[in-house]
Amino acid sequence: MNRFATLQQLLKPKTGEIALSWTGQAGFSFKDASGLVIHVDPYLSNVCSRYVGYHRVIEPPASAEAWRGDRYLFTHDHRDHLDEESVPVIAANNPDALFYGPPSCISRLLELGLHPKRLITVRRGESKKIGDARIRAVLAVHTEDSVGYILTIGGTKVYITGDTVYSDELIGIAGDRPDLMMCCINGRLGCMNIEDAVRLASHIQPAIAVPMHVHMFAENTASPEEFVRQAKLHSGITQGIVMEHGVWYFYGQAQGWRKAEQLEQG
Ligand SMILES: O=c1ccn([C@@H]2O[C@@H]3COP(=O)(O)O[C@H]3[C@H]2O)c(=O)[nH]1
């Protein structure tokens, strides 16, 4: 087992804390004190190279074969989010896992051969309980039924924007008072650019803003450090964090943010 998968298994977040990792592009992984692992949009293959000529330039933190987790959330059916090469492998190796997404994702998962009993449709505005965690799908202005998620897990509320352009319709998400906001910043093909993401962050006011949907494809990236700089200058947010791919962190409202691997060594 590689380091990412081993740490995922070993890490034991305390009550009121989560472990989390950025797995590349729009992919994030979360683990709570009960051991529940939720993955969002894991992109592990190079399938976009074949379909749209976008070659991945960073390695996945673990292979689809080594990937483990209880629940999988998809924001939309583009292959850098719903990875049609990896999902069947993940589904075979994680026989108890369930898969969530808007109708377009459920259709794709059915085409890929996943059993209907393992698929849970979640449309914009709908919520589902997952163990002690809860997800709510929210608007993402990108494809016909694309969503973002508010994930409440281990006492933390995470807003994952999904791929979306800026829209005033997203401002209401501030009412959820998310602690963390994972926002796309690449500024192409229906995604916010840095300025838009800073504008949305200024409305949402998370404790920490985390840029994403960068570094995977050389043709479609932006500077996450620049987002953090602009967010600090213009959004009123005091903390922006550029996560390292495949590295596990801990976050809790009381404990704050720290790298899990440093803790182990220290
Ligand atoms: O199955 C796919 C996979 C990808 N694409 C395009 O490639 C782009 C990759 O970056 P993006 O996520 O910002 O946007 C994506 C889309 O524009 C697509 O249309 N269908």
Ligand as a Chemical Component Dictionary entry (heavy atoms), coordinates in Angstrom:
data_LIG
# 
_chem_comp.id                   LIG 
_chem_comp.type                 NON-POLYMER 
_chem_comp.pdbx_formal_charge   0 
_chem_comp.three_letter_code    LIG 
# 
loop_
_chem_comp_atom.comp_id 
_chem_comp_atom.atom_id 
_chem_comp_atom.alt_atom_id 
_chem_comp_atom.type_symbol 
_chem_comp_atom.charge 
_chem_comp_atom.model_Cartn_x 
_chem_comp_atom.model_Cartn_y 
_chem_comp_atom.model_Cartn_z 
_chem_comp_atom.pdbx_ordinal 
LIG O1 O1 O 0 -15.516 14.100 -20.113 1  
LIG C1 C1 C 0 -15.078 15.241 -20.302 2  
LIG C2 C2 C 0 -13.841 15.631 -19.759 3  
LIG C3 C3 C 0 -13.385 16.898 -19.973 4  
LIG N1 N1 N 0 -14.135 17.771 -20.729 5  
LIG C4 C4 C 0 -13.632 19.117 -20.966 6  
LIG O2 O2 O 0 -12.249 19.160 -20.592 7  
LIG C5 C5 C 0 -12.108 20.064 -19.538 8  
LIG C6 C6 C 0 -11.138 19.718 -18.490 9  
LIG O3 O3 O 0 -11.093 20.791 -17.561 10 
LIG P1 P1 P 0 -12.468 21.312 -16.938 11 
LIG O4 O4 O 0 -12.901 20.336 -15.892 12 
LIG O5 O5 O 0 -12.327 22.712 -16.576 13 
LIG O6 O6 O 0 -13.511 21.288 -18.099 14 
LIG C7 C7 C 0 -13.482 20.140 -18.892 15 
LIG C8 C8 C 0 -14.378 20.112 -20.078 16 
LIG O7 O7 O 0 -14.422 21.330 -20.738 17 
LIG C9 C9 C 0 -15.340 17.405 -21.234 18 
LIG O8 O8 O 0 -16.035 18.175 -21.870 19 
LIG N2 N2 N 0 -15.773 16.134 -21.007 20 
# 
loop_
_chem_comp_bond.comp_id 
_chem_comp_bond.atom_id_1 
_chem_comp_bond.atom_id_2 
_chem_comp_bond.value_order 
_chem_comp_bond.pdbx_ordinal 
LIG O1 C1 DOUB 1  
LIG C1 C2 SING 2  
LIG C1 N2 SING 3  
LIG C2 C3 DOUB 4  
LIG C3 N1 SING 5  
LIG N1 C4 SING 6  
LIG N1 C9 SING 7  
LIG C4 O2 SING 8  
LIG C4 C8 SING 9  
LIG O2 C5 SING 10 
LIG C5 C6 SING 11 
LIG C5 C7 SING 12 
LIG C6 O3 SING 13 
LIG O3 P1 SING 14 
LIG P1 O4 DOUB 15 
LIG P1 O5 SING 16 
LIG P1 O6 SING 17 
LIG O6 C7 SING 18 
LIG C7 C8 SING 19 
LIG C8 O7 SING 20 
LIG C9 O8 DOUB 21 
LIG C9 N2 SING 22 
# 
